[in-house]
């Protein structure tokens, strides 16, 4: 992609996603992702009806009359986008590839964040963390993120969601709102879940941060068409295999594997309490994001 083509794509996605974030998502974002913590504001003299648990005993002792600590909600949020850049994102059979939908969804969330005067950062990951953009405010920062969403090419093709979640936990010391944007094709995810679940990265990340999962997939990820004998290549490992799609048993096994993967993901979401939404590349992601916000 030339620099001119990239600029045109950046401009196109900016116009589309900025409008969505301002006109559709602004209210939902503000109401659902409010400040989660309380910050110390001031000390004032005790008044009848105040909670006695808020009394500042040090100031009270010095002033010889009761004073209380006043707290206010921390409105400013930090939003982190964990974006899958593994080889499987380069697939699409209907309107666009998964990577394009991921870019639009991430851009919409990023613009929603700065519309609310919050910070946004990005973690690009494959089977390792490929790039980290620290959270900042401002339109120029979001445009930088969009350019990276459209043009970034990873060094590796595999998927390791645990690595991204561990990086998030280590990099963000304070609680943040995090969106994991991926096709969720990682058989290792959640494998270390125990009965109480203390050891798995997704459990740790979901307890420390407000984590939501946005799964983006293509219709052919879930079902195989009857197109005869074809040669398939795994975009993450490079392995190639001939498949006879004439056989109904082959197509059934393919669909069954997908369904089992979704059941495994649902089990993870249930155990961790993570909000989640799944969307196909040919679906209206606006409705899906609204559905996620309302969770």
DRENKE-296673 format. One line per 2 residues: number of its first residue (from 1); for each residue y, z, x of C-alpha. Coordinates in Angstrom, 1 decimal, padded with zeros to 4 digits, m for minus. Example, Ala and Ser with C-alpha at 12.3 -4.5 7.8 and 13.67 -1.06 7.14 Angstrom:
<mardrens>
1) m004.5/007.8/012.3 ~ m001.1/007.1/013.7
</mardrens>
This chain:
<mardrens>
1) 000.0/000.0/000.0 ~ 003.4/m001.1/001.4
3) 006.3/001.3/001.4 ~ 008.0/m000.8/m001.3
5) 004.9/m000.6/m003.5 ~ 004.7/003.1/m003.0
7) 008.3/003.6/m004.0 ~ 007.8/001.6/m007.1
9) 004.7/003.7/m008.0 ~ 006.6/006.9/m007.3
11) 009.4/005.8/m009.5 ~ 007.1/004.7/m012.3
13) 005.2/008.0/m012.3 ~ 008.4/010.0/m012.0
15) 009.8/008.4/m015.2 ~ 006.7/008.9/m017.2
17) 005.7/012.4/m016.1 ~ 009.3/013.8/m015.9
19) 009.9/012.7/m019.5 ~ 006.6/014.3/m020.6
21) 007.4/017.6/m018.9 ~ 010.9/017.8/m020.2
23) 010.3/016.7/m023.8 ~ 006.8/017.9/m024.6
25) 005.6/020.6/m022.2 ~ 008.8/022.6/m021.4
27) 008.5/024.9/m024.3 ~ 004.7/025.4/m024.0
29) 005.1/026.0/m020.3 ~ 007.8/028.6/m020.7
31) 006.0/030.5/m023.4 ~ 002.5/030.5/m021.8
33) 003.3/030.9/m018.1 ~ 005.9/033.7/m018.2
35) 006.5/036.1/m015.3 ~ 003.4/038.2/m014.9
37) 004.8/041.2/m012.9 ~ 007.5/043.8/m013.1
39) 010.2/044.2/m010.5 ~ 012.4/047.3/m009.9
41) 015.8/046.7/m011.2 ~ 017.9/049.9/m011.1
43) 018.0/053.7/m011.6 ~ 019.9/055.1/m014.6
45) 020.3/058.5/m016.2 ~ 017.6/059.6/m018.6
47) 018.3/059.1/m022.3 ~ 016.4/060.6/m025.2
49) 013.4/058.5/m026.1 ~ 012.8/057.2/m022.5
51) 009.3/057.3/m021.1 ~ 009.1/060.5/m019.0
53) 006.6/058.7/m016.7 ~ 009.5/056.5/m015.5
55) 011.5/059.5/m014.1 ~ 012.5/059.1/m010.5
57) 011.9/062.6/m009.2 ~ 013.7/062.1/m005.9
59) 016.9/061.0/m007.5 ~ 016.5/063.6/m010.2
61) 016.3/066.3/m007.6 ~ 019.4/065.1/m005.7
63) 021.5/064.7/m008.9 ~ 020.3/067.8/m010.7
65) 019.7/065.9/m013.9 ~ 017.0/063.4/m014.8
67) 017.1/059.8/m013.8 ~ 014.6/057.0/m014.5
69) 013.5/053.8/m012.8 ~ 014.2/050.6/m014.8
71) 012.0/047.6/m014.3 ~ 012.4/044.0/m015.5
73) 010.0/041.2/m015.8 ~ 009.7/038.9/m012.7
75) 010.5/035.6/m014.4 ~ 010.0/033.3/m011.3
77) 006.5/031.9/m010.9 ~ 004.7/030.2/m008.1
79) 002.5/027.4/m009.3 ~ m000.2/026.0/m007.0
81) m002.0/022.7/m007.7 ~ m005.4/022.3/m006.1
83) m006.0/018.6/m006.1 ~ m009.4/017.0/m005.3
85) m009.1/014.1/m002.8 ~ m012.9/013.6/m002.3
87) m014.6/010.2/m002.4 ~ m015.6/010.5/m006.0
89) m012.0/010.3/m007.2 ~ m012.0/006.6/m006.3
91) m013.9/005.6/m009.4 ~ m012.9/004.3/m012.8
93) m014.3/001.8/m015.2 ~ m011.9/001.7/m018.2
95) m008.1/001.9/m017.7 ~ m007.6/003.6/m014.3
97) m009.4/005.5/m011.5 ~ m009.8/009.2/m011.6
99) m007.3/009.6/m008.7 ~ m004.6/007.9/m010.8
101) m005.1/010.3/m013.8 ~ m005.2/013.3/m011.3
103) m001.9/012.2/m009.9 ~ m000.2/011.9/m013.3
105) m001.5/015.2/m014.5 ~ m000.5/016.9/m011.3
107) 003.0/015.3/m011.4 ~ 003.5/016.4/m015.0
109) 002.6/020.0/m014.1 ~ 004.9/019.8/m011.1
111) 007.9/018.6/m013.1 ~ 007.2/021.2/m015.8
113) 007.4/023.8/m013.0 ~ 010.7/022.8/m011.6
115) 012.2/022.3/m015.1 ~ 011.5/026.1/m015.5
117) 013.1/026.8/m012.0 ~ 009.8/027.9/m010.6
119) 008.1/027.0/m007.2 ~ 005.3/024.5/m006.9
121) 002.9/023.8/m004.0 ~ m000.2/021.7/m003.5
123) m003.5/022.1/m001.7 ~ m005.3/018.8/m001.2
125) m009.0/019.3/m000.5 ~ m012.2/017.4/000.1
127) m015.1/019.3/001.7 ~ m012.3/021.1/003.6
129) m008.6/021.7/003.0 ~ m006.9/018.4/004.0
131) m003.3/019.2/003.5 ~ m001.2/022.2/002.3
133) 002.3/021.7/000.9 ~ 003.9/025.2/000.6
135) 005.6/026.0/m002.7 ~ 009.2/025.3/m003.1
137) 011.7/024.4/m005.8 ~ 013.7/021.3/m006.5
139) 013.3/017.7/m007.5 ~ 013.2/016.3/m004.0
141) 010.3/018.6/m003.3 ~ 008.4/017.3/m006.4
143) 009.1/013.7/m005.4 ~ 007.6/014.5/m002.0
145) 004.5/015.9/m003.8 ~ 004.2/012.7/m005.9
147) 004.4/010.5/m002.9 ~ 001.6/012.5/m001.3
149) m000.4/012.4/m004.6 ~ m000.2/008.6/m004.5
151) m000.6/007.8/m000.9 ~ m002.6/010.6/000.8
153) m005.9/009.5/002.3 ~ m008.2/012.3/003.4
155) m010.2/012.5/006.6 ~ m013.4/013.5/004.8
157) m015.1/012.3/001.6 ~ m017.2/015.3/000.5
159) m016.3/018.1/m002.0 ~ m016.1/021.8/m001.4
161) m014.2/023.6/m004.1 ~ m015.0/027.0/m002.6
163) m013.1/026.1/000.5 ~ m010.0/025.3/m001.5
165) m010.3/028.5/m003.5 ~ m010.7/030.6/m000.4
167) m007.6/028.9/001.1 ~ m005.7/029.7/m002.1
169) m006.7/033.3/m001.9 ~ m005.7/033.6/001.7
171) m002.5/031.6/001.6 ~ m001.1/033.1/m001.6
173) m000.8/036.9/m001.2 ~ 001.1/037.4/m004.5
175) m000.3/036.4/m007.9 ~ 000.4/032.8/m008.9
177) m000.6/030.3/m011.6 ~ m003.1/027.8/m010.2
179) m004.5/024.6/m011.6 ~ m007.7/023.2/m010.1
181) m007.6/019.4/m010.7 ~ m011.0/017.8/m010.0
183) m013.9/015.9/m011.4 ~ m015.9/019.2/m010.6
185) m018.7/017.3/m008.9 ~ m019.7/020.1/m006.5
187) m023.2/021.4/m006.9 ~ m022.4/024.4/m004.6
189) m019.7/025.7/m007.0 ~ m020.7/029.1/m008.5
191) m024.0/029.2/m006.7 ~ m023.3/032.7/m005.3
193) m022.4/034.2/m008.7 ~ m024.2/037.5/m009.0
195) m024.6/039.6/m012.1 ~ m021.2/041.3/m011.3
197) m019.9/038.3/m009.5 ~ m018.0/039.9/m006.6
199) m019.0/037.5/m003.9 ~ m018.2/034.0/m005.2
201) m014.8/032.4/m004.2 ~ m014.1/031.3/m007.8
203) m014.5/034.8/m009.1 ~ m012.2/036.2/m006.4
205) m009.6/033.5/m007.0 ~ m009.7/034.0/m010.8
207) m009.2/037.7/m010.5 ~ m006.3/037.4/m008.0
209) m004.5/034.5/m009.7 ~ m004.2/032.9/m013.2
211) m006.6/030.0/m012.5 ~ m007.2/027.1/m014.9
213) m009.5/024.2/m014.4 ~ m008.6/020.6/m015.4
215) m011.7/018.4/m015.1 ~ m011.0/014.7/m015.0
217) m013.9/012.3/m015.3 ~ m014.8/008.7/m016.1
219) m017.0/007.8/m019.1 ~ m019.6/006.3/m016.7
221) m019.9/009.7/m014.9 ~ m021.5/010.9/m018.2
223) m023.5/007.8/m019.3 ~ m025.0/004.8/m017.5
225) m024.7/001.4/m019.2 ~ m027.6/m001.0/m019.5
227) m026.7/m003.7/m016.9 ~ m030.0/m004.4/m015.3
229) m030.9/m003.8/m011.6 ~ m027.9/m002.6/m009.7
231) m027.2/m001.1/m006.3 ~ m025.2/002.2/m006.4
233) m023.4/003.9/m003.5 ~ m022.5/007.6/m003.4
235) m018.8/007.6/m002.5 ~ m019.1/011.0/m000.8
237) m022.2/010.6/001.3 ~ m022.4/006.8/001.6
239) m026.0/006.8/000.5 ~ m027.1/003.7/m001.4
241) m029.9/003.3/m003.9 ~ m031.2/000.5/m006.2
243) m031.3/001.6/m009.9 ~ m033.0/m000.2/m012.8
245) m030.7/000.5/m015.7 ~ m032.9/m001.5/m018.1
247) m035.2/001.6/m018.3 ~ m034.1/003.9/m021.0
249) m035.7/006.8/m019.1 ~ m033.4/006.1/m016.2
251) m030.3/006.2/m018.4 ~ m031.6/009.3/m020.2
253) m032.1/011.1/m016.9 ~ m028.6/010.2/m015.8
255) m027.1/011.6/m019.0 ~ m029.2/014.7/m018.8
257) m028.1/015.4/m015.2 ~ m024.4/015.2/m016.4
259) m025.1/017.4/m019.4 ~ m026.8/020.0/m017.2
261) m023.8/020.0/m014.8 ~ m021.4/020.7/m017.7
263) m023.6/023.6/m018.9 ~ m023.5/025.1/m015.4
265) m019.7/024.8/m015.4 ~ m019.4/026.3/m018.8
267) m021.5/029.3/m017.5 ~ m019.0/029.7/m014.7
269) m016.0/029.6/m017.0 ~ m017.6/032.1/m019.4
271) m018.4/034.6/m016.5 ~ m015.0/034.3/m015.0
273) m012.8/033.9/m018.1 ~ m011.2/030.8/m016.7
275) m009.3/028.6/m019.0 ~ m010.4/025.0/m018.8
277) m010.1/021.5/m020.2 ~ m012.0/018.3/m019.6
279) m010.5/014.8/m020.0 ~ m011.7/011.3/m019.5
281) m009.6/008.7/m017.6 ~ m009.3/006.7/m020.8
283) m008.1/009.7/m023.0 ~ m004.6/010.9/m023.8
285) m004.1/013.7/m021.2 ~ m001.0/014.9/m023.1
287) m003.1/016.3/m025.9 ~ m005.6/017.8/m023.4
289) m002.8/019.6/m021.5 ~ m001.4/020.9/m024.7
291) m004.8/022.2/m025.6 ~ m005.0/024.0/m022.2
293) m001.6/025.5/m022.6 ~ m002.5/026.9/m026.0
295) m005.6/028.6/m024.6
</mardrens>
